[in-house]
Amino acid sequence: MSDDKLENLKIYYLKEFREHGIPSRVVLVKFFLDQIFENLKTYTFSEEKERPLDLTNNQKLSLLQLGASSHLMILIEDMATMFTAFKQNDWDYYKYLDNKEKDLGQVIGHFYNNIDSLKDEEIRNILGYANPSDLDITESDRDFLRSIIKRNIDTMRYFLHKIQRFWTSHIKIFRRYKHAGFPIMLGQKIPSDDPYFGKKFSSVSIAITSKENMADEVTLMPFSRKALESYKTILDEISVMFYFILERNSIKLERKLSGIIPTPRDNFSKRFTKKEIKRLDKTYKIFMEKHKLDQTSFHIQTMPQGLYPVWYTHLDILSESYIDLAEKKIKM
């Protein structure tokens, strides 16, 4: 594949994630949350099981909570992977997905563990903004854009710190959710004298999370309606922030720019005055007019090599019971 076609393909996939990947992730979290809120209308918090191998009501609700928080974590890990590339004014995040030298978990952990050390320039790169000093505009406009961008960078720091809090609070139990063994006790009773969770939550899930000895540490995830509401809030914030960041970076890449300028129609505009929005709108239109898009669409010009999973190529056989396959002595 030529360099131009590969570049086209990368831009296509970035836009595809923005338009369909983010909504897909969001829909999954909302599915779990909707199920919980719907079940809260009818469930009573009891320890009775419907069947010998069934879960209690508490356990079912806690399991749905675990699913919602875990799919939120996947979205949060998407951000860390892409932002790691963006902060270096790079955007080829795909290279981190199967890196032999550094595990993806290390890349994600390094990003969220070092939020405080992010420089303004790195956050500006993540946001997809150009350096006003490099733009062919008046000094007055440069000063105006510096002020807007600095404010947006400061706001972005609050967003990243909030995401960091969620990530650090859930990473250990998330690992136990997605890896083998599922050492998690769902929907357990909370002692009435518990100093932190006793009066605020209905039940708690307990995950064994020590890396050394299972008796050393557990991580707690309490259940309450307020906890679920916090998931809805952070999900909305992520979906809006992530979308606009990808939009700006897509424009930057499509037009072969080092960055673009803030738009008055993104998620930061709530902090602007009417006068600032009016000026920013005018400045943004002039900027975009100067840097028109040469190519109107990006698409898959050459399909990568397709892999056909054996489960689906042999579905007629594998959809049968293993007992029947053994009885018929069918070779798989």
N, C-alpha and C positions, 0 to 999 in steps of 0.2 A: 504494500500500500504506500502511495506517495506521501510525502510530508504534508502536502496541502489537503489531501483526502483524510489523513489521520487527524489533522487539526480540525477539519470540518466535522469529523466524527465525534471528537472530544467536545466540541461546542454543542453539538446535537444532544449528546448524553447529559451535559450539564443543564441544558434547557429542559430536557425530558424529566430530569429529577425535580426541577423547580415546578414544572407544570403538573406532573403526575406522581412523582416519588413522594414529595412532601404531603400532598393530599392523601396518598395511600397510607403513609405512616399515621397521619392524624386520624383517619377513619378508623384504624384499628384501636387506637387509644379510646376514641369516642365510643366504639362498640362496647368495650369492656365497661366504661363508665355508665353508659346507658343501661346496660344489663344490671349493674349494681343498683342504680337509682330506681329502676323498675322493680327489682326484687325487694328493695327496702319497703315498698308499699305493702307487700304481702308477707314477708319473712318476719318471724319473731326470733329473738335471740335465745335459742334453746340449744341444749346438747343432745336432743333426740335425733336419731338417724332414721331415715325412711326405710332403709334396707341395710342388711349386715355390712355391705361393702360401700355404703353411701357415706357422704360427708354431712356433718351437721350444718345448720343454717349459717352459723358463724364461720365455719370453714369454707363454705361455698362463697360467701361474700368476701372473705379474706383472699381466696384464690383469684377471684375476679379483680380485686385490688392489686394483687401481685402481678397479674397480667397487664393491667393498665399501667402501673409504674414501670414495668419492664419494657413495654413498648415505647413508653416515654423515654426511657434510657437509651433505646436504640436510636431514636431521633436525636437525642443529645450527643450520642457518639458519632452520628453522621456529621453534626456540626463541628465537633472537635477535629475530625479527619479533614474536612474541607477547609476549616479555618487555619489549620496547621499549614496547609499549602498557601492559602491566600495571604497569610501574614508575611510570607516571604516574597510577596508579589509574584507568586507562582499560582497555578491553579490545577496542576495535574495531580489531584488528590488520589487518583487511581493507583499510583505507584506505592501508596502506603498499605493497600489492601492485602497484598501477598508478599510483603518485603521479607526476604530471608534474613536480613541483618537485624531488623528491629520489628518485634511483634506489634500488631496493630493496637493491642491493649496498652502497650508501653507508650505508643504515640498519643493515644487518647489520655492516658494517665498523666503524661508529661504536660499536655496542654492544660488540663484542669488543675493540676497541682502548681502551675506557675502563672496563674491569672494575674497575680499581683506584680509580676515582673514584666508584663507586656508593656512595650513602649507605645507611645502615642502613634508613632509611625506605623507600627505593626497593626494596631487597631484600625488606623486609617486604611491600610492595605486590605484588611479583612472586609471593611465596609465598602471597598471598591472606589474610594475617593482619590482624586488626583491631588498632588501637592500644589496649592495655589501659586506658589513661587514659580512653578514651571509653566503656568498658563499665560497665554497672550491676551491679557486683559489689563484694565487700568489698575493702578495701585489701590484706588478706593474699593474696587471690586475684590481685589486680592484680600484686603483687610476684612471686608465683609464676609467672604468665604472662609477665611481663617477662623473668624469668630463662630460661624455656624458649624464648621467641621469640628472645632475644639469642643463645642457644646455637645455635638453628637457623639464624639469620642467619650466624653465624660459620662453621658447617658448609657452608652454601650458597656462601659465598665460596670455599671449597676446591673445591667442585664446579665453579663458574664458571671458576676459574683453570685447572683441569684441561681443561675444554672449550676455553678460550681457547688453551691450548698445542696442542691437536689442530687447532683451526681455523687458527692461524697457521702450523702446520707443513704444512698441506695446501691452503690456499686458492689458491696459485699453480698448483699442478698440477691442482687441481680445475677451475679456470677453463679450462685448456688441454684438459681432458677433455670439458667440456660445450660448448665453443665450436668453431667451424670450424677445420679444419687439422690437428688432433691432432698437434702437434709433440712427440711423446713417443716415445722409444726404449725399448722394453720389455726387461726381463730381460737387462741387459748384465752382462758379467763385471766383478768388482771387483778392482782391482790389489791384490796381496797386501800391499803396503806402505802401503795406505790407513790413516791413523791412526785413523779413526773407525769405518769399516764393514768393514775388511779381514777381521777374525777373527770378526765377530758375525753377518754376513749372507751369504746364498747368492748373491744377485745384486742388481742395482739398476736401477731405471727412471730415465731422465733426461729431464726436460722443459725445453724452451726457454721461459723465463718472463720475459725482459726486456720491458719495455713500449716500449723505445726501439730497441734493436738486437739481433737474434737472437744475435749473437756476445758479448753482454755478460754473460749470466747463464743458468745452468741450475739447476733444483731437483731434488734427488735423493730418491727414495723406495725404500729398500732392502727386500728381501724376507727374511723369516725366520719360523719358526713362532712365535717369541715376539712378533713384531710382530702376527701374526694373533690371538694370544691377547689382546693388549692391545686389539684391536678388539672382541673379544667382551666384555671387561670393561667398556669404556666404553659399549658398546651397552646392556648390562644396566643400568648406572647411569643412563643417559639415559632409558631406557624407564620405569624406576620413578620417577625424580624428576619427569619431565615429566608422567606420568600424575597423580601426586598434586597437582602444582601446578594442573593443569587441573581436577581434581576440586574443589579448594578454591575456585578462582575461579568455577567453575560454580555451586557452592552459594551463593557470595556474590551472584552475579548473579540467580539464580533467586529468592532470598529478599530481594533488594533491600537488601543489607547493605553496609557499608563494608569489611567483612572478617569472617572467622570466627576461631575460636581453634584452636590446634594440637590434633590428635587423637593419641591414643596408638597408633593403628594405621597410621601412615604410615611413610615411609622414615627418619625421624629417630629413631624410638623406640629404636634400638639404643644410643643415647647416654644414655638415661634409666635411672634406678634403678627397681626394682620399686615403691618407695614413690611416686616421681614419676608412674609410669604409672597407678597406682591413683588418685591424686588428679586427674590430668589426665583420666582416663576419667570420673570423676564430674563434673568441671567442664564437660567437653565435652557430656555428656548434658543437663545443666541448660541450657546455652547453646542447644543445638539444640531443646530442648523449648520454650524461650521464643520461638524464631524458626522456627515451623513453616512448611512450604511450602504456599502457597495453591493453586498450580497443580500438578497431579500429573504432567503430561506436557507436553513441548514438541515441536512438530512443524511441518511445512511446511503452513501454512494456505492460502497462496497461492503457487503456483509462479511463479518469475521467468520472464521471457521466454526461451523455448528457442531456441538456435541450432543449426542442422542443418548440420554440416560437409559440404562438397561431395563429399569422398571417399566418404562413406557413402551420400549420396543418389544418387550415380552409380556405385555399386559394381559394377554389372553391366558397365559400360563400362570402368571403371578397373582392374578385375581382369584385363583382357586385356593381352597384350603390346603395348608401344608400336609394335613392328614391325607387328603385325596391325592396330592402329588406323590406322597410316599407310597400310597396304595397302588397307584398306577405306575410307579417307578419312573416318573418323568424326570429327565435330566434338565437341570436348570443352568 
